[in-house]
């Protein structure tokens, strides 16, 4: 356990150093949908657990996740997100020994919104939306060093204006000589886009560094992860802590806590493995002035 806490300290120091180099030019960034997790288990563990989850969305959190969790699955999630919006995702992940592949499509629907002019007069409804398609490839450089890449397209529409762009993610993981201990890094959502309303849309790129410790007993397996994040459109770095567990390879439990988030703190979730089918639920409340909660449900079909 001592080595895990030492690794956690290293994680924090690395992100603090990187944070000084990240552009804090907030206000011009779009595609905030990319900050929302698609995986139920990851959401329930506050954005951790991507190397422990058995669904198909781990590579969206870190591009090397499919190599570590050995996921061969098709997953669908429905997220009744904040203020009546819905966020749906579908993904496929395929583990093939020294390599892994994946694809995912996610869609955020804001619903119809009443338009108003400067005098608060109705000018008709508009229907904003965000969409993203991503492909993944990861491979082992050596048994202990793994790298992965995501590439994709995104589309954002606000009223009559829209933007389309490209994205790329990079992920790395080091499997340490200590049993169950991993160190991971991800640089996500770097890309470019067309202009919206005469202004180029910038993506919410981020860097993430994690320390992960897995424990396995006869009937229980669990993973504890600490992650430090820095978003380009946020001046502060954030920390998330998460615990994921599986009991008798049937019951799945997750919990997490977010530090330095404006309106988020704890999360929780539960899932059940039914042979090759998994059913999962996550609860992610908000605090302060938002006073709303996200409820996620998902299905995963394992095909190997």
N, C-alpha and C positions, 0 to 999 in steps of 0.2 A: 504493500500500500504506500510506503514511503516513496518508492520510485514513481508511483502514479502522481503524487502531489508535486514532486519535483518536475515532472513533465508538464503538469498543469501550469506551474510557474513559468516554464519556458514558453508555453503556448501564449500566455498573456504578454510576455516581453516581446515576442516576435511580432504580434499584432500591433502593439504600441509603436514599435519601430516602423512597421509598414504604414501605419495610420498617418504618420507625418508626411508620407509621400502621396497620399490619396487626395485627389482634388475635392475640396469641400464646396464646390460651386453649386449649391442647392438652388432649387426653383426652376431649373430648366430640364428636370428629369421626368420622364414618363414611365410607362410600363411598370407601375408599382405592383401589378399582378405577379411579377417575377419574384417578389419577396414572400409570396404566400406558398406554403408547402402543399404539395399534392398528396403525399403519403399520409395515411391515417396515423400509423404508428409514430412517424416522425413528428407530426403535428402534436400528438398526445404527449410526446417527450420534449416539447418546446424546441423543436428543430434539431434534435439529436437522434441517435439510433439508426442512422442510415446504413451503418455497417452491421446491424443486427436484425433489421426488418426483413421479412420474407416477401414483401410486395415488389412491384415492378418499378417503383419510383425512386429508389435509393440513388440512382445515378444523377437525378436532378439536384440532389443535395451535394453530392461529391461524385464526379465522373468515374471514380474507381470503385464505387460501392458494390457494383455488380460482381466484381471479382472476389470481394471479401465475403459478402453474404450469399454468394453462389445462387443467385435468384434465377429461376426459370419459371416465369409467371406472366400472366396477363391480369392487370388490375384496373378497376374502375372506381372512382370516388365522386361523391356528391357532397359539396360543402355549401350549406345554407349559411352564407357569410353575413357580414354586417349590413344592417339597414335594408334587408330584403334582397340583397344581391345573391347570385348563385355562382359557384365556381366548380366546374366539372373537369375531370381529367381522366384520360385513358392512357395506359402505357403497357409496353411489352419489354421484358428483360430476358436475355438469353445468356447463360453462363456456359462457356465452352473451354474449360480447363485454363489455359494460359491467356485466354481472351474472353471478353464479354461484349455484348452488343445490346442496344436498347433504342426504342423510339417512344415518344410521348406526345400527346396533344392535350393542351389545357385551354380553357375558355372561361372568361369572366364576363357574366352578363349583368349589367347594372339595372336592367329593366327600363321602362319608359319614364322619362323625367320631363316635367312641365317646364317649358321654356318661358322666360320672362325678359322683357326689354328693360331699359333704364328707368321707365316709369312703372315697372311692375305689372305691365300689361301682358296678357297671354300672347305668345307668338307661336304656339304649337308645341307638340311633344318632340323630343329627340331621344335616341336610343344608343347610348355609348356602349362600347365593348372593347375587350382586349382578347387577343388570341396568340398562342405560341405553339410552334411545332419544333421538336428537338430530336436529334439523333445522337447516339452515344457509341463510343468505341474505347475500350480499355484493354491494357495488356501488361504482363509482367516483364519488367526489364531483367530482374533477378528474382529468386524466390521471396526476397524481403522488400523489394522496391517495385511499386506499382504506379503506373501513370494512366490517365484517361482524359478524353476530350469529349465535349459536347459541342455540336454546331446546330444552329437553327434559325428560324425566321420568326418575326413577331409582327403583329398588326394591331394598331390602336386607332379607335374612331371616337371622336368627340363632336357631337352635333354634325355639322357638314364637313368638318376637317378630319383628315386621317393621315396616318404615317405608317410606313412599312420599313423594316430594317432587318439586319442580320446580327446574330449573337454567337459568341464562343465562350466556353468554359474550359478551365484546366483543373485537373485534380491529381493529387499525389498522396501516396500512403507509404509509410515505413512500418514494417512488421518487426518490432524490436526482438532481441534475443530473450526478453523476459516473457514468460507465458501469458498470453492474452492481452499484452500491452501494445497499442498502436499509436502512431503519430500521423496526423493527416493535415493536408493543406489544400485549399481550393481558392481559385480566382474565378469569379463568376459574372456572367452578364456583361461582358465587354463587347461592344459592337458599335454600329453606326446605323443611321436611319435617314429617311427623306424628311423634308421639312413639314411641319404642321403649323398652320397659321403664320407662315413666313419665318418660322424659327425651327432650327434643327432640334429634334428630340434626342436627349441623351439618356442612356440606359442607367438603371440603378446598380451599377457594378459594385462588387464587394470582394473582400478577402476574408477567409475563414481559416482558423487554425484550431485543431482539436487534439485532445488526448483521450484515448479510449481504453478502458480496462474491462475485459470479459472474465466471468467466473462461471465454471461449470461444476455442478454437483450431480448426484444420481437422478434426481427428479426435477431439478430447477437449474435453469441457465439464465444469467442476467448480465447486463452490460451497463456500465456507468460511463458517461461521457461529459466532458466539459469542453465548451467551444467559445472562442472569442471571435467577434465579427466586427468589421468596419465597413460601412456603406459609404459610397462616394457622396451621397446626398445627405449625409448625417455627420455632424461634427463630432459626435460621441461614439466611442466603441462600446459594444454590448457583449454581455456574457450570458450563456445559457447552460443550464445543468439538466441532465436527463438520466432517468433510470428506466431500462426496459427489461422485461423478464418473461420467461415462458415456463409454465408449470406442467409437467407430465406431457410436454409437447402438444398440449391442448389449449390451456388457458393462457392468454397473453395480457399482461398488465404493463402500463406505462404511466409515468408521471414526470413532470419537468417544471423548471422555474426559470423565468427570464429576468435578468438584471439590467437596469438602465434603459428599460423600455417605457415609453410615455404612458401607455394605457393597457399594458399586458403584464401578467405576472405568472401565475401557476397554470398548468395544463394537466390533463389526465385522459386516459383512454383504456379500453378493454377490447379484447378480441378472442375469437374462438376458432381453432383449427378443426375442421371437419374433413378428415382425410385430405383430399387435394383442394378443398375449398376453404377459404378463410373469410370470416365476417368480422369487421372491425368498426369501432366507434371512437370518436375523439371529441372532447369538450374543451373549448378554448375561450374563456370569458375575457371581457375587457373591463377596465376599471375607469375611475374618474368620470369625466364628462360623457364618454361614449355610452356606457351602461348598456352594452349589448353583448351577445355571445355568438360564437361560431359552433355549429354542430356538424360534424362530418361522419358520413357512413361510407363504407367501402367493401367491395368484394374482390377477392384475389383467387384466381384459378391457377394452380401449380401444374405444369404439364410435364415435369420430369421428376 
